[in-house]
């Protein structure tokens, strides 16, 4: 009888604790690649607005620089803090495996957002990407080709050497250039890395122009890199001979589009990634969404979202191309 009373008391206490915990707002943190990168302001805005609407607590943190291991102390701090959800834009495809496993072992839902652990997907629960990243590289090559009549020397100005998403796109660019006869006269002469720092990206762009005097185009698949490359071209007044494109923010590229320094670039809505991440996370935690391949669910303003292979979700089907005809239609 005593044992039954003790068990009943324990059950009552546990139930009371569960009710109390259920009343606490879900805590969500998003860890960006590095501070001072406006791209992550937009993603964070999606997280923030969704949490304000759905009553969860949200925090954004990021390391000072985007080295492969720079996010590990931040993840450890969030585990110690006891958050419910960690969203992260990983700086490495594998350097975070152990610490993310520790987070999952503590019952934390781990989502990669705007980048994935390519080849190491088992160390997170799901990934939220803006588009199917297999399309990004070929689309960037096609956009550059259309600017240079599909011939001449081109270069790539990327983020860091370990950035998994950029490396995925660059691999696809190389494959497209090597195997699609449409691009046989485009010669990739260099791939350089600005580490997503404006100063280093500017230095790398200037070095490209110095080392390759016949360069006709630069693809920068990073918002920091494309802005730096465009600034160099604008300052030198060489937009008619060196074409710049890549992935950029309309708010940062608007002036370059309007003065003709850049004719077109691409991206997606970073905001929607944060918006989707919160709706997905809360749905998984309350049981209304099953994190299983093939499942679908509805998200306000985004419509039906499907969980694809490797538990990946996209916020839109295709990249958006920004040029003089539509640049004023976007404010992020």
Secondary structure by P-SEA (a helix, b strand, c coil): caaaaaaaaaaaaaaaaaaaaaaccbbbbbbccccccaaaaaaaaaaaaaaaaabbbbbbbbccccccccaaaaaaaaaaacccbbbbcccccccaaaaaaaaaaacccccccccccccccccccbbbbcccccaaaaaaaaaaaaaaccccbbbbbcccccaaaaaaaaaaaaaaaacccccccccccccccccccaaaaaaaaaaaaaacccccbbbbccaaaaaaaaaaaaaaccccccccccccccccaaaaaaaccccccccccaaaaaaaaaaaaaaaaaccccccccbbbbbcccccccccccbbbbcccbbbbbcccccccccc
